[in-house]
């Protein structure tokens, strides 16, 4: 290894990105609602009688698209959205390291020109 802790951390984060290949962008939402059928148990409006609905909202080509997610895929979709959030955090950390390193190189180069 190089001995530089930032480079080592950046390397670990880059290597960890392969685990994120199943990520989904957007927001995962779970909401409770009435179905609209007058004879359904949810018609009384009591929270315990409402139906659970899962939605995935994704910004694509400047437009918000919302997709209904079936109950059997809800946990998978929720996990995949969480992976995307993790990806964004890792990417931001890598960029911070790269910016610090670039600014350090810039400062060293300016010192050489002045000297």
C-alpha positions as CSV (number, residue, x, y, z in Angstrom):
1,X,0.0,0.0,0.0
2,X,1.0,3.6,-0.4
3,X,0.8,4.5,3.2
4,X,-1.5,7.4,2.4
5,X,-4.7,6.9,4.5
6,X,-6.8,8.9,2.1
7,X,-5.7,6.9,-0.9
8,X,-6.3,3.6,0.9
9,X,-9.8,4.8,1.9
10,X,-10.5,5.9,-1.7
11,X,-9.3,2.5,-2.9
12,X,-11.6,0.6,-0.5
13,X,-14.6,2.7,-1.5
14,X,-13.9,2.2,-5.2
15,X,-13.7,-1.5,-4.7
16,X,-16.9,-1.5,-2.7
17,X,-18.8,0.0,-5.6
18,X,-19.3,-3.4,-7.3
19,X,-21.6,-4.4,-4.4
20,X,-23.9,-1.6,-5.5
21,X,-24.7,-2.9,-9.0
22,X,-28.3,-3.6,-8.0
23,X,-29.0,0.0,-6.9
24,X,-32.1,2.0,-7.9
25,X,-32.3,5.7,-8.0
26,X,-35.3,7.6,-6.6
27,X,-37.4,7.5,-3.5
28,X,-39.2,4.6,-2.1
29,X,-42.5,5.4,-0.4
30,X,-44.9,3.3,1.6
31,X,-48.3,4.9,2.1
32,X,-51.7,3.9,3.5
33,X,-54.9,4.7,1.6
34,X,-58.5,3.9,0.9
35,X,-59.2,1.9,-2.3
36,X,-62.5,3.7,-3.0
37,X,-64.8,0.6,-2.9
38,X,-67.7,1.5,-0.7
39,X,-68.0,-2.0,0.8
40,X,-64.3,-2.5,1.5
41,X,-62.9,-2.6,5.1
42,X,-60.9,0.6,4.3
43,X,-64.1,2.6,3.7
44,X,-64.4,3.5,7.4
45,X,-61.0,5.3,7.2
46,X,-59.5,3.7,10.3
47,X,-55.7,3.5,9.9
48,X,-55.6,-0.2,10.7
49,X,-58.1,-0.9,7.8
50,X,-56.3,1.1,5.1
51,X,-54.4,-0.6,2.3
52,X,-50.6,-0.4,2.1
53,X,-49.3,0.9,-1.2
54,X,-45.6,0.9,-2.2
55,X,-44.3,3.4,-4.8
56,X,-41.0,4.2,-6.4
57,X,-40.5,7.7,-7.7
58,X,-37.7,8.3,-10.2
59,X,-36.6,11.5,-11.9
60,X,-35.9,10.6,-15.6
61,X,-35.3,13.0,-18.4
62,X,-36.4,15.9,-16.3
63,X,-39.8,14.3,-15.4
64,X,-40.9,12.5,-12.2
65,X,-42.2,9.0,-12.9
66,X,-43.9,7.0,-10.1
67,X,-44.2,3.3,-10.3
68,X,-46.4,1.0,-8.2
69,X,-44.3,-1.7,-6.6
70,X,-46.1,-5.0,-5.7
71,X,-45.9,-6.1,-2.1
72,X,-43.7,-9.1,-2.9
73,X,-41.0,-6.8,-4.4
74,X,-41.3,-3.9,-1.9
75,X,-38.4,-5.0,0.4
76,X,-36.1,-5.6,-2.6
77,X,-37.0,-2.1,-4.1
78,X,-36.5,-0.5,-0.7
79,X,-33.0,-2.1,-0.3
80,X,-32.0,-1.1,-3.8
81,X,-32.9,2.5,-3.2
82,X,-30.8,2.4,0.0
83,X,-27.9,1.1,-2.1
84,X,-28.2,4.1,-4.3
85,X,-28.1,6.4,-1.3
86,X,-24.9,4.6,-0.2
87,X,-23.4,5.0,-3.6
88,X,-24.1,8.8,-3.5
89,X,-22.3,9.0,-0.1
90,X,-19.3,6.9,-1.3
91,X,-19.1,9.0,-4.5
92,X,-19.1,12.2,-2.5
93,X,-16.4,10.9,-0.2
94,X,-14.2,10.0,-3.2
95,X,-14.7,13.4,-4.8
96,X,-13.8,15.1,-1.5
97,X,-10.5,13.2,-1.4
98,X,-9.8,13.9,-5.1
99,X,-10.5,17.6,-4.6
100,X,-8.2,17.8,-1.5
101,X,-5.4,16.0,-3.4
102,X,-5.8,18.3,-6.5
103,X,-5.7,21.4,-4.3
104,X,-2.6,20.1,-2.6
105,X,-0.9,19.5,-5.9
106,X,-1.9,22.9,-7.1
107,X,-0.3,24.4,-4.0
108,X,2.9,22.5,-4.5
109,X,3.1,23.5,-8.1
110,X,2.6,27.2,-7.2
111,X,5.4,26.8,-4.6
112,X,7.8,25.5,-7.3
113,X,7.0,28.4,-9.6
114,X,7.7,31.0,-6.9
115,X,10.9,29.3,-5.8
